[in-house]
Amino acid sequence: MQLLTLLIALAVVGDTAMALAPKILVLGGTGFIGSTVSRIAVDSGCEVTSLSRRGTPSPDSDPLPGVNFLKGDATDPAVVQQVIGDGDYDGVVHAVGMLFAGSLNRFASGSGSVPDPGTTYDKITRQTAFAATAALDALAQGGSQQRPFVFISAAEAKWGFDGIFEGSPVGFLHDYLVAKRAVEDELLNNKPSLRGVVLRPSLVWTKRRPGALLPVAAFQIGSRLGLPFIDRPVHVETLASAAVEALFDSSVRGVQDWRGMEKLAESYKANRGAAGGTDGSIAEL
Ligand SMILES: NC(=O)c1ccc[n+]([C@@H]2O[C@H](COP(=O)([O-])OP(=O)(O)OC[C@H]3O[C@@H](n4cnc5c(N)ncnc54)[C@H](OP(=O)(O)O)[C@@H]3O)[C@@H](O)[C@H]2O)c1
C-alpha cells in the first residue's frame, strides 16, 4: 500500500519535473522579494539556500526558519560559481539588485541593502546573473531535464530605451533596464539547458511598507485608466508565490507580466496551498 502511494506521488509530480524536496538557491534571499520567495519555497517543501553579503535577514525583518544562509558577494563570479557548483541546485531564483547606485538605496530597498561603492547596474544585475546562469547551465548539461532559473526582472512600462530617459530624473532607469533585458536575452536565448522564467513586476508592494503605498496607489490608478507607460503593481506574495510555482511547473517559461504572475500565484494557491502572507495574500489595493 505504501509503495502504491509512493508510485502515485511520483506519477503526480512527474509532470512538474522537480524532485520531491528540490534544492533551491535564492540569490538575494534576505531581500524584500527574495526573503518572501525563500519563505514560500520552504513552506512548499524546498530545501532553500540564500546568498547575500550580510548573510542573515536584516534585524527588523521576520526570521526565516528553515533557510540555509550563506554570506558572499554575488558580484564575484568565483563566489557564485562555487556556491552553485557545490550545492548542485535543482533551481535558482535571482533576486539580487539595487534601485539606486549608492547609499540612497538604503531607503529604496525593502531590506535596507546598501550597494558597495562602484556598483553599477551592469555589475549587480547582468554580471551576477550571467555568472549564475553559466554555473547552473554547467550543472544541467548532460542531464535529462532543464533546470529552472527564475529571474526577477522589471516591467517594460512601454518606455523607449533611448531619448526619453536622457537628462531626465529617471535617467538611471535606462541602465537599470538595459541590464535586465541583457539577462533576459541570455537566459531565454542562450541557455537551452535551463528553463528560463522572467518575472517582470513594476512596483512590488506590501502593507508592511506603508511609505511605498502612495506611488503604488498612483500606479494602480494609472494602469486602470490604461495609461500606456504605467504597469500594474504586484503584491510581494503574488510575485513570490509565482516564482515558486514557476520553479515547480515545467510548463512555465519565458516572460511573465503581472497577468502571468497573478495566474501563477493562483496555480500556486490551488496546487500548493495559500501563500501565508502577513498582511493578506495575493491581494489588490
Ligand atoms: N522592490 C520592487 O518594487 C521591485 C520592482 C521591480 C523589480 N525589482 C527587482 O527585484 C529584485 C529584488 O529587489 P528587492 O526589492 O527585494 O531588493 P532588496 O530588498 O534591496 O534585496 C536585494 C537583495 O540582494 C542582496 N544583495 C545586494 N547586493 C549583493 C551582492 N553584491 N551580493 C550578494 N547579495 C547582494 C541583498 O542583501 P545584502 O545587501 O545583504 O547583500 C538583498 O538580499 C531586484 O533585482 C529588483 O530590481 C524590485
The ligand as an ORCA input file, in Angstrom:
! r2SCAN-3c Opt
* xyz 0 1
  N      11.003     46.127     -4.958
  C      10.413     46.446     -6.109
  O       9.434     47.224     -6.156
  C      10.949     45.848     -7.393
  C      10.252     46.105     -8.574
  C      10.705     45.540     -9.767
  C      11.826     44.744     -9.768
  N      12.507     44.517     -8.609
  C      13.715     43.689     -8.657
  O      13.644     42.657     -7.686
  C      14.953     42.327     -7.227
  C      14.961     42.292     -5.703
  O      14.554     43.556     -5.217
  P      14.185     43.812     -3.702
  O      13.135     44.855     -3.701
  O      13.964     42.537     -2.994
  O      15.562     44.479     -3.195
  P      16.316     44.384     -1.759
  O      15.346     44.289     -0.635
  O      17.269     45.512     -1.756
  O      17.078     42.989     -1.850
  C      18.298     42.841     -2.540
  C      18.950     41.564     -2.081
  O      20.178     41.399     -2.807
  C      21.255     41.226     -1.878
  N      22.469     41.779     -2.469
  C      22.713     43.052     -2.862
  N      23.953     43.158     -3.365
  C      24.514     41.918     -3.266
  C      25.768     41.373     -3.607
  N      26.743     42.121     -4.170
  N      25.998     40.061     -3.363
  C      25.045     39.264     -2.787
  N      23.824     39.732     -2.460
  C      23.560     41.043     -2.711
  C      20.813     41.995     -0.632
  O      21.471     41.579      0.556
  P      22.817     42.328      1.067
  O      22.573     43.798      0.979
  O      22.995     41.827      2.467
  O      23.902     41.854      0.175
  C      19.341     41.587     -0.590
  O      19.236     40.290     -0.051
  C      15.905     43.379     -7.819
  O      16.569     42.819     -8.912
  C      14.970     44.467     -8.300
  O      15.473     45.120     -9.453
  C      12.093     45.055     -7.412
*
